[in-house]
Amino acid sequence: MDEPLSLLKHHFLPPDLLPELVKAGLDGTVAVQARQSLEESRWLLELSDHYSAILGVVGWVDLCAANIDDQLERFQIHPKFVGVRHVVQDEPDDSFMLRPDFQRGIQALAQHHLTYDILIYPHQLAAALALVRKFPDQPFVVDHLAKPLIKKQVLEPWCDQMAELASYPHVECKLSGMVTEATWGQWQPDDFKPYLDAVFRHFGPDRLMYGSDWPVCLLSAEYQAVHALIMNHIASLTVEEQDAIMGTNAIRFYDLKVAAHSHPSQQA
């Protein structure tokens, strides 16, 4: 991590997050991988054993490995292992998701009934479209709205490509990661309105999920500011639609084993 990211250079653990969940009136979280490491996946699952508020873990496995099924079987023994993510945004090859070995890994996820989180930049959306077309039975969720160019207020071709992604019913989208794509600490809620309006128009409240992107969001906003940003945007929706975005969509998508009244947030 270079100097602009120095704020993140220390431990962020469940005791740091739990008070924020309580303040926001949220019952739990889904922990999502940050490192390309089997060790981190094991560690997140161990944390979920000790903290009931961690309702699920989206971990990392080597989707390109020949032994991908063995890796998935080992992790899937744990009931809170709900999905997989690869940090595709850091891959220099824009067509990384179209590699045969990676796609073999995606095929394995479907066979193991696991979800996949798509973490990309806008220039990788074309590959994401090709991926979701090839695997119509694989549940996908796009993290951070695919990181549109909010700081520059650029909408196209991101908007058209997101509309095409949304045309596939097995693809969903997380309302997360926006504050770090704006000017850090200097954004206004209106900066995000065109992007939020677009994904609401394309995906609808039944395929959108709140995500905090904590602790990365702290580079640009406190947890409660991120939460308020989404709550204010959805204030005009019905209670059922708000509940869906703030929790029940995640329960369904990740097949979380929680009580029916719970409305978990996501940490994405």
Secondary structure, DSSP 4 states (H G I P E B T S, - for coil): --GGGGGGSS---HHHHHHHHHHHT---EEEE--SS-HHHHHHHHHHHHH-TTEEEEEE---TTSTTHHHHHHHHHTSTTEEEEEE-GGG-S-TTGGGSHHHHHHHHHHHHTT-EEEE---GGGHHHHHHHHHH-TTS-EEEGGGG---TTTT--TTHHHHHHHHHTSTTEEEEE-S-GGGS-TTT--GGGTHHHHHHHHHHH-GGGEEE---TTGGGGT--HHHHHHHHHHHTTTS-HHHHHIIIIIHHHHHHT----TT-------
